[in-house]
Amino acid sequence: MTSIQMHPLSPHVGVEATGLDLNHLDEQDIGLLRQAVAEHGVLFVRDQTLTPEQHIAFARRWGEIDINKYFPANGGHPEIAEVRKSETQQTNIGGGWHTDHSYDQIPAMGSILLARETPPTGGDTLFAGMGAAFDSLSSGLKDMLRTLRAVHSADHIYSADGLYSKTDQGVDLKGHEERTRAVHPVVIRHPQSGREILYVNPAFTLHFDGWTREESVPLLTYIYQVAMQEQFHCRVQWAPGSLAIWDNRSTWHYAMNDYHGHRRLMHRITISGEPLA
């Protein structure tokens, strides 16, 4: 077992691991990393040297790999989706609070994102802890939210006439004909920690099940405003070789778009999840 040390990134979400080489981990090490992700939502590691094949091999130690339907693949490695922005593009991918794959019937467990090229400054990622956000609500609101389910979809984002089609990212993305719709509990229990978590997000949640969009927006907006408070966040600053593993069930993330004129390239592998409860 390596001498892994954990350093919290903020009181409510995020931990940085030091003293490890992702190419040389035993099963006890992997268990420690799994526990850290379950407890902290996102685990960050710096200065890793991984080939695409090693990235894939490391990801397989976490579970089955979801092949991304929308992002361009990395050449001969369909398991790796490229999250990229060129020097000339103005729009980035993930430039708003969201959690990946909530629009799937069985949402992804999480992702393993590796920085390949980063701008001189900027391009940080913010993460929000949705367990702490739920804990901060009143008991009455918690009780009501536990009774609700919400409808999620990605069609308004990725379809041929969706949000990205109107930007300079549109030509790079695919999956315009995909149709998604899933209904999930608004409050879920994390399958490992058992913690209650808010499971709605601004990008993919459309409305509460059985409610109209108009009826849903005021309550959803309030929940989002709570989760967007800085006290529930951590901030990750990337460099080539930085890697983050995050839990989609318990976190939101937000890719900052503050590096116009510079290229940013990230390699993302998404890990399959399990039914939510």
N, C-alpha and C positions, 0 to 999 in steps of 0.2 A: 504494500500500500504506500502511495506517495504521501508526502507531508503537505496535504491540502489545508489551506487556511481560508476562512470565510470572513469577509469584511462587509457589513451592511452598508448599502448605498443610501438608505433613508430609513426612518422609523417604521414605515408601513409596507414598503415594497422594495425588492432588489437586493442582491448580494453579489459581491465580486469575489471570485475564487483565485487564489494565488498558489504557487508551488506545485503546479501540475503541467503535464504534457499530455494533451488529449490523444496522442498516438500511443501512449504507454499507460493505460489505466486497467487495473484489475476490476473484478466484479464488485469488490467492496468499495472501490473508488466510485464506480458508477452508481452504486446505491446511495452513497453520500451526496452525489450531485442530484440524484432524483429527489432525495429528501429536501435539499436546499431549494429546488425549484418548486416543490409542493408547498413549502413553508413561506417562501419569499416571492413567488410569482415569476421572477426573472433572475437568471444567473449569468454573470458577465465574466469573461476570461480574456486576457490580453496576450499578445505576442505568441500566437500559435502559428505553426507552419503546417498547413494541411493541403495536400493535393485534392482535386475533386474526388478521386477514388477514396482517399482517407476521410474526407468529409462525409461521404456516403456511408462508409463503413462505421464511422462513429455514430451517425444518425440511426443506423439499423440496430444499434445496441439499445436504443430507446423505444423502438417499436416499428411497426410497418410504416412505409413512406407513402404519403398522399402525393400524387402527381398533380401539379397545379394546372388548372384549366385555362388560366387567363394570362399568366406572365410568360415571356419568352424563355425557352429552355436554354441550358448551357451546352450548346454543341451536341456532343455525343452522350450527354448525361441528362436524360429526361427527368431524373430525380431532383435535379438542381434547377430551381427557377431563378432567373436573373431579375433583380430589382435594381433598375438602373436609370440614371438621368445623365444626358450628355451635356457638354459645355453649352450647347445652343438651346436646350430645352428650358422652358419656364416652369412646367408642371412636374411634380415628383409623384411617386407612388406612395400612398399611405399618408398623405399630408393632411390628416384630420384624425380625430380620436376614433378608434375602431378596435374590434377584436376579429382576427381572421376566422373565416369559415363558419361564422354563426348561422349562415344561410344554408348549411348542410344539415341533413337529417341527423347525422352523427358528426358533430363538429370535431375538427382536429384537436388533438391534445395540445399541440404547440408547435413551435418552429425553432430551427437551429440556423441562425443567420450569421454568416461569415463575411467580414469586410475584406474586399479585394482591392478596391481603389477608393480613396477618400479625399475630399477637398482639403485645402490647407487649414481652413477653419469652417465651422458650421456642420450641418448634416447630423446633428445629435438626434437621438431618439428618446422621447419621454415615455415612461410607463406609469400606469395608474393601478393601484391596488383596490380591486373591487370588493374584497372582503372587508377592508377597513372602511370603505365608503358605506357599505351596508350597515356595519356596526354603528356608524354615527347617526343613523336615522332613529326617529322616535319609535317606541314599541308599537304604537297604533299603526304607523305607516308600514312598519315591518310586517305586521299581521296581515294587512291588506295586500301587500305585494306578494306574500307567500301564496295567496289564492289565485294569482294572475298568471297567464301565459301570454307570450308575445310572438308576433309573426315576423320572420326575418327573410330577406331576399337580397340578392346582389344584382338583380336585373337592371335596376335603375342606375347602377354604376358601370357595368361592363357590357351591356347590350349595344347593338349597333347604333342606337340613338341615346345611349346612356351618358353619364357624366364625363367619362374619359374620352368618348368619341368627339367631344367638342374641344379637346385640348391637344397639345403637341405630343402627348403620350399615346393617342389613339392608334396611330399607325403601328406601334410596337406590340399592342395587346391583341389577344385572340379570344376565342370562346364567346363571340358575339351572339351565337345562337343558343347558348346554354340558358336553361330556365331553372330557377331555384326558388324554393319556398320551404320553410321549416317553421314549426311552432315549438317553442321551448318554454319551460318555466321561467318566470322573471327572477326567481330566487332559486338557485341550485345549491346542492351540497358537493363540495369538492370530493372526488372519489377517493383520494388518499388522506387528506387532512380532516375531512368531515365538516370543514368550515362552511358557513352559509355565505353565498356570493351573489351579488347583483349580476344578472346575465341579460343585459340589454346594452346596446351601444348606438351612438349617433349615426354611424354609416349604414348599418344593415338592418336595424330594427325599424319596421314600418309602423306598427300599431299593436295595441293589446288585442289578443284574440277575443272576438265578440264585441269589440269597441270599434268605432269609426276612427279614422285618422284624426279628425278634428277633435274628438273627445280625448284621444290619447296624448296629443302633443303637449298640453299643459303639464301633465304628470311626468311624462318622459323628460321634458325640458328641465323640470325641477330636479329629477334624479341625475341628469347629466351635469347640471350646475354643481351638485354636491360632489360628484366624482371628479370634476375638473378643478377642484380646490388643490392648490399646490401641496398642502400637507399630506396628500395621499400619493404623491408622485416621487419618482426618481428620474435622473437624467443620465444617459449613457453617452459618452464621448468616444467616437470610433477612431481607429487607426488601422491600417492594413494588418491583418492577423488577429484583430479583435473578433470575438465570437460571443453571441448571446443565445441562451436557451430560455424561452419563455413559455408560460402556461396560458393558453388562450382562454381557458375557463375562468381564470381568476384575475386577469389583467386586461387593460386596454393598452394600446400604444399609439404613438403619434410621431411620424418622421418629419423633422423640421426641414423646411424648404428655404434655407437662408444661405445658399452657396451658388447663386447664379453665376454662370461663366466657368464653372468647374465641373468635372466629371465625378460621378459617384457610382460605384458598382458593388453590389452586395449579392452573395450567393445564399439562397434560402432553400432549406429542405424542411418540409412540413410533415409532422408525425401524426399518424392516425389516432383518433380518440376512441371514446366509448359512449354509449347512450347517456344522456344527462338525466339526473334525478333530482 
